């Protein structure tokens, strides 16, 4: 039992590391994790909605969401303090987004195209066939929501802590 627990912890650590590496190289078009708020706005234009800037107890950082409805993009931003520069912490894409990941996956791509494109990073344990494909891990990577065999949402970032 102890050996099984050690093996599972090692596998989880490898998947998390893979996900973090994947997040460094991935994005949607020119949108990448870590870019500054000002750069994101240059790419997408003015946000249609800006959420409230909130300090989270969990990490002591300041978080805010920007919605770009006409682009189908929601960005989660983070900063160290209330007045410091914000950077992109996660990216969510829904219709009508037309941007593609670095591997060429976009909304409307098939589940099999996603699995083929992210074969090396495909996390079968966290994925649910027909519903969700995880590349990397839920602690850092890309999740693709699947509806009727096609990608309906793309999320880049950490979806769990």
C-alpha positions in Angstrom: 0.0 0.0 0.0 2.8 2.4 0.9 4.6 1.7 -2.4 1.3 2.4 -4.3 1.0 5.7 -2.6 4.6 6.7 -3.4 4.1 5.7 -7.1 0.8 7.7 -7.3 2.5 10.8 -5.7 5.4 10.5 -8.2 3.0 10.2 -11.2 1.0 13.2 -9.9 4.2 15.2 -9.5 5.3 14.3 -13.1 1.9 15.3 -14.5 1.9 18.6 -12.6 5.4 19.4 -13.8 4.4 18.5 -17.4 1.4 20.8 -17.1 3.4 23.7 -15.8 5.9 23.2 -18.7 2.9 23.1 -21.1 1.5 26.3 -19.7 4.7 28.1 -20.4 4.6 27.3 -24.1 0.8 27.4 -24.7 -1.7 30.2 -25.3 -4.5 31.2 -27.7 -3.0 33.1 -30.5 -0.9 35.9 -29.0 -2.5 35.5 -25.6 -0.2 33.8 -23.2 -0.1 33.2 -19.5 2.0 35.8 -17.8 1.5 38.6 -20.2 0.6 42.0 -18.8 -2.9 43.3 -18.7 -2.0 46.2 -21.1 -0.6 43.7 -23.7 -3.8 41.6 -23.4 -5.9 44.7 -24.0 -3.8 45.6 -27.0 -4.6 42.1 -28.5 -8.3 42.0 -27.6 -9.4 45.6 -27.3 -11.3 47.0 -24.3 -13.0 44.4 -22.1 -16.8 44.3 -22.1 -16.9 43.6 -18.4 -14.3 44.0 -15.6 -14.8 42.1 -12.4 -14.1 43.4 -9.0 -10.4 43.4 -7.8 -10.3 41.0 -4.9 -7.6 39.9 -2.5 -7.7 36.1 -2.0 -6.9 34.7 1.4 -5.6 31.5 -0.2 -2.6 33.2 -1.8 -2.6 36.8 -0.6 -2.7 38.0 -4.2 -5.2 40.3 -5.9 -7.4 38.7 -8.6 -9.7 40.2 -11.3 -11.5 38.8 -14.3 -11.9 40.6 -17.6 -14.5 39.5 -20.1 -14.1 40.1 -23.8 -17.6 38.9 -24.9 -17.2 39.7 -28.6 -13.9 37.7 -28.7 -15.3 34.8 -26.5 -12.4 35.3 -24.0 -12.3 35.6 -20.3 -9.0 36.4 -18.6 -8.2 36.0 -15.0 -5.6 38.5 -13.9 -3.3 38.5 -10.8 -1.1 41.0 -9.1 1.0 41.1 -5.9 -0.7 44.3 -4.6 -3.7 46.4 -5.3 -1.8 48.9 -7.4 0.8 46.7 -9.0 0.8 45.5 -12.6 -1.6 42.6 -13.4 -0.6 39.6 -15.5 -2.7 36.9 -17.1 -3.2 33.9 -14.8 -5.7 31.9 -16.8 -7.5 32.1 -20.2 -10.9 30.7 -20.9 -12.3 30.6 -24.5 -15.9 30.0 -25.6 -17.8 30.8 -28.7 -17.3 32.9 -30.8 -13.5 32.7 -30.1 -11.6 31.8 -33.2 -8.1 31.7 -31.7 -6.1 28.4 -31.7 -3.7 26.9 -29.3 0.0 26.4 -30.2 -0.9 22.9 -31.4 -3.7 24.3 -33.7 -6.7 23.3 -31.6 -9.6 25.7 -31.5 -13.3 25.6 -30.6 -15.0 23.1 -33.0 -11.9 20.8 -33.2 -12.8 17.1 -32.6 -11.9 15.3 -29.4 -9.7 12.9 -31.5 -7.8 15.9 -32.9 -7.2 17.2 -29.4 -5.9 13.8 -28.2 -3.6 13.5 -31.2 -2.3 17.1 -30.9 -1.6 16.7 -27.1 -0.7 12.9 -27.1 2.5 13.5 -25.2 0.7 15.6 -22.5 -2.7 13.8 -22.5 -3.7 13.1 -18.9 -6.0 10.1 -19.2 -6.7 9.9 -15.4 -8.2 13.4 -15.2 -9.9 13.2 -18.6 -13.4 11.9 -19.2 -14.0 10.6 -22.7 -16.7 12.5 -24.5 -16.7 15.3 -21.9 -13.2 16.5 -21.0 -9.7 16.2 -22.3 -6.9 17.3 -20.0 -3.4 18.1 -21.3 -0.9 18.3 -18.5 -2.9 18.3 -15.3 -5.7 20.1 -13.6 -3.0 21.8 -11.5 -1.6 23.4 -14.6 -2.2 22.7 -18.2 -5.1 22.9 -20.7 -8.6 21.5 -20.4 -10.8 21.0 -23.3 -14.6 20.7 -22.7 -16.2 18.4 -25.2 -19.8 18.5 -26.4 -21.1 16.3 -29.2 -17.5 15.2 -30.0 -16.2 18.8 -30.5 -14.3 21.3 -28.3 -16.8 23.8 -26.8 -14.5 25.5 -24.2 -10.7 25.8 -23.8 -9.2 26.6 -20.4 -5.4 27.3 -20.0 -4.1 27.6 -16.4 -4.6 25.8 -13.1 -8.2 24.6 -12.6 -7.4 23.2 -9.1 -5.1 24.1 -6.3 
